[in-house]
Amino acid sequence: MAWNEPGGGSRDPWGGGRGDQGPPDLDEVFRRLSRRLGGLFGGRRGGVRVGGSGGGSLLVLAALAVWLLSGIYIVGPAERGVVLRFGKYVETTLPGPHWHWPYPIERVEKVDVDRIRQAEHKALMLTQDENIVDVDVGVQYRVRDPKAYLFAVRNPELTVLQAVESAIREVVGKSAMDFVLTEGRTEVAARTQRLAQAILDRYGTGVQLTKVNLKDAQPPEEVQAAFADAIKAREDEQRYKNEAEAYANEIIPKARGRAARQIADANAYKAEVVARAQGETARFLALLREYRRAPRVTRERLYIDAMEQVFGNATKVVVDVEKGSPLLYIPLDRLMRPQPEAPQAAPASPAPAAKPPMRRRAPAGGRFRDLRRREVR
């Protein structure tokens, strides 16, 4: 009869008749085991010497203790312990030492929840504009729920790859080929990650996608040469556009600068001409007023000024000598001096020539003055 059968009396090897079904106290087990060993090697228990039947009981107790101690397990810092009782989920334990009913009652599955797992997938896909692209995608994920990771799907890695493939086929199928191959890679990867994560959550896989990377996207090998030519032509077009824009940005400011300078020069010339005309008009009106007051004196003054300008540029000088014939004076030093070459284009308002450094004698008497007055009249 077994010790725990009904009607067999209190034959509990632990003593005390425990009524609960929990595990025994380990300290009490060791104390009882030490007393059993002492009785086996000549000790006494209550004044009665233990016979040969006590040795078998001690071995049973030792085996039971070892079996119970085998239920101690330690969960690492990056792990979670999933406890199963006869294959059914019981609980999820956190990092640290724990105890469970030893095999075959319970067992523990340890799952690393911090490790980043990786998977890759490569396939041909059809774009929205009915072109085929060869897509190579890489996936990184980690375990978020250990229970769902172990029991929700049969093969979590295969499920992740299938979900990512389904998501990226949908995203590529709604995008143009140029977008997928050029500037849209980052957006395609982001949309694929969101869609694949929604699929995995709907399946309850307990997996968290950390990154979806579109490693490569190329046209099929049979048309890669033609596609490379098309890309080169597109790049040349963009380069020519950039060069044209740079040339336009360089020429247009220069043309605007020249136009602004010409406008400024025209305005300055306009202001100069207007001011000169106004000055001439004011001088003429002032002279007219003086002429109306004294016409005779004004005519003589005008004649003297005109003669002064004429004789100022002359190289010959006629000196009127009183009571004698006029004397012709020729400055040889100015005649022997080399004449400057005539300019290509005469200036708008040439400066008056400098007067020769000579000394004129005023005509003696009133004969020459009267002659000039008669000429003026």
C-alpha positions as CSV (number, residue, x, y, z in Angstrom):
1,M,0.0,0.0,0.0
2,A,1.3,3.4,-0.9
3,W,2.0,5.9,1.9
4,N,-0.6,8.4,0.6
5,E,-3.4,5.9,-0.1
6,P,-6.7,6.4,1.9
7,G,-7.0,4.2,5.0
8,G,-3.3,3.6,5.3
9,G,-2.9,5.8,8.3
10,S,-0.5,8.6,8.6
11,R,2.5,7.3,6.7
12,D,3.6,10.6,5.4
13,P,7.5,10.4,5.2
14,W,7.7,14.1,6.1
15,G,5.8,13.6,9.3
16,G,3.3,15.9,10.8
17,G,0.6,14.9,8.3
18,R,0.7,17.9,6.0
19,G,-2.7,18.5,4.5
20,D,-1.7,21.1,1.9
21,Q,-0.4,20.1,-1.5
22,G,2.5,22.7,-1.6
23,P,6.1,21.9,-1.7
24,P,7.8,21.0,1.7
25,D,10.1,23.3,3.5
26,L,13.7,22.6,2.3
27,D,15.3,23.4,5.7
28,E,13.0,20.8,7.3
29,V,13.8,18.3,4.6
30,F,17.5,18.6,5.3
31,R,17.1,18.4,9.0
32,R,15.1,15.2,8.7
33,L,17.6,13.8,6.2
34,S,20.5,14.5,8.5
35,R,18.7,12.6,11.3
36,R,18.0,9.7,9.1
37,L,21.6,9.5,8.0
38,G,22.7,9.7,11.7
39,G,20.4,6.8,12.6
40,L,21.7,4.8,9.6
41,F,25.3,4.9,10.8
42,G,24.7,3.9,14.4
43,G,22.7,6.8,15.8
44,R,19.5,6.5,17.8
45,R,16.1,7.9,17.2
46,G,13.9,8.0,20.3
47,G,16.0,5.3,22.0
48,V,15.2,2.7,19.2
49,R,17.9,1.7,16.8
50,V,17.0,2.0,13.1
51,G,17.1,-1.3,11.2
52,G,17.7,-2.0,7.5
53,S,14.3,-0.7,6.4
54,G,15.3,2.8,7.4
55,G,18.1,2.8,4.7
56,G,15.6,2.4,1.9
57,S,13.4,5.2,3.2
58,L,16.5,7.4,3.4
59,L,17.3,6.8,-0.3
60,V,13.8,7.6,-1.3
61,L,13.9,10.8,0.7
62,A,17.2,11.7,-0.9
63,A,15.9,11.1,-4.4
64,L,12.8,13.1,-3.6
65,A,14.9,16.0,-2.4
66,V,17.0,15.9,-5.6
67,W,13.9,15.9,-7.7
68,L,12.5,18.9,-5.8
69,L,15.8,20.8,-6.1
70,S,15.8,20.3,-9.8
71,G,12.8,22.6,-10.0
72,I,15.0,25.6,-9.2
73,Y,15.8,27.8,-12.3
74,I,17.2,31.2,-12.9
75,V,15.9,33.7,-15.6
76,G,18.5,35.9,-17.1
77,P,18.3,39.7,-17.2
78,A,17.2,39.8,-20.9
79,E,14.9,36.7,-20.7
80,R,11.4,35.9,-19.6
81,G,10.5,32.4,-18.2
82,V,7.3,30.8,-19.6
83,V,6.1,28.1,-17.1
84,L,4.1,25.2,-18.5
85,R,2.2,22.7,-16.4
86,F,1.6,19.5,-18.4
87,G,2.0,21.6,-21.5
88,K,-0.5,24.3,-20.5
89,Y,0.6,27.9,-19.9
90,V,0.8,28.9,-16.2
91,E,2.7,32.1,-15.9
92,T,5.5,34.3,-17.2
93,T,8.3,34.9,-14.7
94,L,10.7,37.9,-14.6
95,P,14.5,37.8,-14.3
96,G,15.8,36.2,-11.1
97,P,15.8,32.8,-9.3
98,H,12.5,30.8,-9.3
99,W,11.1,27.4,-8.5
100,H,8.6,25.2,-10.3
101,W,7.4,21.7,-10.0
102,P,10.1,19.6,-11.6
103,Y,9.6,17.5,-14.7
104,P,7.3,15.9,-15.8
105,I,4.9,18.2,-14.0
106,E,6.1,21.6,-15.1
107,R,8.8,22.9,-17.4
108,V,10.1,26.4,-18.3
109,E,10.7,27.9,-21.7
110,K,13.1,30.8,-21.6
111,V,12.7,33.5,-24.3
112,D,15.2,36.3,-24.9
113,V,13.1,39.5,-25.3
114,D,16.0,41.9,-25.8
115,R,17.8,40.2,-28.7
116,I,17.2,41.7,-32.1
117,R,16.4,39.0,-34.6
118,Q,17.0,39.5,-38.3
119,A,15.5,38.1,-41.5
120,E,15.8,38.8,-45.2
121,H,13.6,38.4,-48.2
122,K,14.2,38.9,-51.9
123,A,11.6,38.7,-54.7
124,L,10.3,40.2,-58.0
125,M,7.4,42.6,-57.6
126,L,5.0,44.4,-59.9
127,T,4.7,48.2,-59.6
128,Q,1.7,50.5,-60.3
129,D,2.9,51.4,-63.8
130,E,3.2,47.7,-64.7
131,N,7.0,47.4,-64.3
132,I,8.9,44.7,-62.5
133,V,11.5,45.4,-59.8
134,D,13.7,43.1,-57.9
135,V,13.4,44.0,-54.2
136,D,15.7,42.9,-51.4
137,V,14.3,43.8,-48.0
138,G,15.8,43.2,-44.5
139,V,13.8,42.9,-41.3
140,Q,14.8,43.4,-37.7
141,Y,12.4,42.4,-34.9
142,R,12.3,41.4,-31.2
143,V,9.9,39.5,-29.0
144,R,7.3,41.6,-27.2
145,D,5.1,39.0,-25.7
146,P,6.8,35.6,-24.9
147,K,3.5,33.7,-24.5
148,A,2.2,34.8,-27.9
149,Y,5.6,34.2,-29.5
150,L,5.6,30.6,-28.3
151,F,1.9,29.6,-28.8
152,A,0.2,32.0,-31.3
153,V,2.0,30.8,-34.4
154,R,3.9,27.7,-35.3
155,N,6.9,29.4,-37.0
156,P,7.3,33.0,-35.9
157,E,10.2,33.8,-38.3
158,L,8.4,32.5,-41.3
159,T,5.3,34.4,-40.2
160,V,7.3,37.7,-40.0
161,L,8.8,37.2,-43.5
162,Q,5.4,36.4,-45.0
163,A,3.8,39.4,-43.3
164,V,6.6,41.7,-44.5
165,E,6.4,40.3,-48.1
166,S,2.7,40.8,-48.2
167,A,3.0,44.4,-46.9
168,I,5.9,45.4,-49.3
169,R,4.0,43.9,-52.3
170,E,1.0,46.1,-51.5
171,V,3.2,49.2,-51.1
172,V,5.2,48.6,-54.3
173,G,2.0,47.7,-56.2
174,K,0.7,51.2,-55.3
175,S,3.9,53.0,-56.3
176,A,5.6,53.9,-59.6
177,M,8.8,52.3,-60.6
178,D,10.9,55.5,-60.5
179,F,9.6,56.3,-57.0
180,V,10.6,52.8,-55.7
181,L,14.1,52.9,-57.3
182,T,15.0,56.5,-56.5
183,E,13.8,58.9,-53.9
184,G,11.0,56.7,-52.5
185,R,13.0,54.0,-50.8
186,T,12.7,55.4,-47.3
187,E,9.0,56.0,-47.6
188,V,8.4,52.5,-49.0
189,A,10.3,51.0,-46.1
190,A,8.4,53.1,-43.5
191,R,5.0,52.2,-45.0
192,T,5.9,48.5,-45.2
193,Q,6.9,48.5,-41.5
194,R,3.6,50.0,-40.5
195,L,1.5,47.7,-42.6
196,A,3.5,44.6,-41.6
197,Q,3.2,45.5,-37.9
198,A,-0.5,45.8,-38.2
199,I,-0.7,42.3,-39.8
200,L,1.5,40.8,-37.0
201,D,-0.6,42.4,-34.3
202,R,-3.8,41.1,-35.9
203,Y,-2.3,37.6,-35.9
204,G,-1.2,38.0,-32.2
205,T,2.4,36.9,-32.9
206,G,3.9,38.9,-30.0
207,V,6.6,40.3,-32.3
208,Q,7.7,43.9,-32.5
209,L,9.3,45.1,-35.8
210,T,12.1,47.5,-35.0
211,K,13.3,48.3,-38.5
212,V,12.4,47.4,-42.1
213,N,15.3,48.3,-44.5
214,L,14.9,48.3,-48.3
215,K,18.4,47.1,-49.1
216,D,18.2,47.1,-52.8
217,A,15.7,47.7,-55.6
218,Q,16.7,47.1,-59.1
219,P,15.0,46.3,-62.4
220,P,15.4,42.7,-63.7
221,E,18.8,41.7,-64.9
222,E,17.5,41.4,-68.5
223,V,16.7,45.2,-68.8
224,Q,19.3,46.7,-66.5
225,A,21.4,48.0,-69.4
226,A,18.5,49.9,-70.9
227,F,17.4,51.1,-67.6
228,A,20.9,52.4,-66.9
229,D,20.8,54.4,-70.1
230,A,17.5,55.9,-69.2
231,I,18.8,56.9,-65.8
232,K,21.9,58.4,-67.4
233,A,19.7,60.4,-69.8
234,R,17.6,61.6,-66.9
235,E,20.7,62.7,-65.0
236,D,22.1,64.5,-68.1
237,E,18.8,66.3,-68.5
238,Q,18.9,67.4,-64.9
239,R,22.6,68.5,-65.2
240,Y,21.8,70.6,-68.3
241,K,18.9,72.2,-66.5
242,N,21.2,73.1,-63.6
243,E,23.9,74.5,-65.9
244,A,21.2,76.6,-67.7
245,E,19.9,77.9,-64.5
246,A,23.4,78.7,-63.3
247,Y,24.1,80.6,-66.5
248,A,20.8,82.5,-66.3
249,N,21.6,83.4,-62.7
250,E,24.9,84.7,-63.8
251,I,23.8,86.6,-67.0
252,I,20.6,88.2,-65.7
253,P,22.2,90.1,-62.8
254,K,25.0,91.4,-65.1
255,A,22.5,92.6,-67.7
256,R,20.4,94.2,-65.0
257,G,23.5,95.9,-63.7
258,R,24.5,97.2,-67.2
259,A,20.9,98.4,-67.7
260,A,20.9,100.2,-64.4
261,R,24.2,101.8,-65.2
262,Q,23.1,103.0,-68.6
263,I,19.9,104.4,-67.0
264,A,22.0,106.2,-64.4
265,D,24.3,107.6,-67.1
266,A,21.3,108.8,-69.2
267,N,19.8,110.4,-66.2
268,A,23.0,112.1,-65.3
269,Y,23.5,113.3,-68.9
270,K,19.9,114.5,-69.0
271,A,20.4,116.4,-65.7
272,E,23.7,117.9,-67.1
273,V,22.1,119.0,-70.4
274,V,19.1,120.5,-68.6
275,A,21.3,122.3,-66.1
276,R,23.6,123.6,-68.9
277,A,20.6,124.8,-70.9
278,Q,19.1,126.5,-67.9
279,G,22.5,128.1,-67.2
280,E,22.8,129.3,-70.7
281,T,19.3,130.6,-70.7
282,A,19.9,132.4,-67.4
283,R,23.1,133.9,-68.7
284,F,21.4,135.0,-71.9
285,L,18.5,136.6,-70.1
286,A,21.0,138.4,-67.8
287,L,22.9,139.6,-70.8
288,L,19.7,140.7,-72.5
289,R,18.8,142.8,-69.5
290,E,22.2,144.5,-69.5
291,Y,22.0,145.0,-73.3
292,R,18.6,146.7,-72.9
293,R,20.1,149.0,-70.3
294,A,23.3,149.8,-72.2
295,P,23.4,148.4,-75.7
296,R,26.6,150.1,-76.8
297,V,28.6,149.0,-73.8
298,T,27.3,145.5,-74.0
299,R,28.2,145.2,-77.7
300,E,31.7,146.4,-77.0
301,R,32.0,143.9,-74.1
302,L,30.8,141.0,-76.3
303,Y,33.3,142.0,-79.0
304,I,36.2,142.1,-76.5
305,D,35.3,138.7,-75.1
306,A,35.0,137.2,-78.6
307,M,38.4,138.6,-79.6
308,E,39.9,137.4,-76.4
309,Q,38.8,133.9,-77.1
310,V,40.0,134.1,-80.7
311,F,43.4,135.6,-80.0
312,G,43.8,133.2,-77.0
313,N,44.2,130.3,-79.3
314,A,46.3,132.1,-82.0
315,T,50.0,131.6,-82.4
316,K,50.6,135.0,-84.0
317,V,50.2,138.2,-82.2
318,V,49.8,141.7,-83.8
319,V,51.0,144.5,-81.6
320,D,49.7,148.0,-82.3
321,V,52.5,150.5,-81.9
322,E,51.6,154.1,-81.4
323,K,52.7,156.3,-84.3
324,G,54.1,153.4,-86.3
325,S,53.3,150.4,-88.3
326,P,51.9,147.3,-86.6
327,L,54.4,144.8,-85.3
328,L,53.9,141.1,-86.0
329,Y,55.0,138.9,-83.1
330,I,55.5,135.2,-83.8
331,P,56.4,133.1,-80.7
332,L,59.0,130.6,-82.1
333,D,59.0,128.5,-79.0
334,R,55.4,127.5,-79.5
335,L,55.8,126.9,-83.2
336,M,58.7,124.5,-82.7
337,R,56.8,122.6,-80.1
338,P,55.4,119.3,-81.4
339,Q,51.6,119.5,-82.0
340,P,49.5,116.9,-80.2
341,E,47.6,114.3,-82.2
342,A,44.0,115.0,-82.8
343,P,41.7,112.8,-80.7
344,Q,39.6,110.2,-82.2
345,A,36.4,111.7,-81.0
346,A,36.0,115.2,-79.9
347,P,34.7,115.6,-76.3
348,A,31.2,116.9,-75.8
349,S,32.3,120.2,-74.2
350,P,36.1,120.8,-74.9
351,A,37.8,122.9,-72.3
352,P,39.1,126.3,-73.7
353,A,42.8,126.4,-74.6
354,A,45.1,128.0,-72.2
355,K,46.2,131.6,-73.1
356,P,49.7,132.0,-74.3
357,P,52.0,133.4,-71.6
358,M,52.5,136.8,-73.2
359,R,51.8,140.3,-72.3
360,R,49.6,142.5,-74.4
361,R,50.0,146.2,-74.5
362,A,46.9,148.3,-74.4
363,P,46.5,150.3,-77.6
364,A,47.6,153.9,-77.1
365,G,45.1,156.6,-77.7
366,G,41.5,156.0,-78.9
367,R,42.2,155.0,-82.5
368,F,42.0,151.3,-82.2
369,R,39.0,151.5,-79.9
370,D,37.1,153.6,-82.3
371,L,37.9,151.2,-85.0
372,R,36.4,148.3,-83.0
373,R,33.4,150.4,-82.2
374,R,32.8,151.0,-85.8
375,E,33.1,147.3,-86.6
376,V,30.6,146.5,-83.9
377,R,28.1,149.0,-85.3
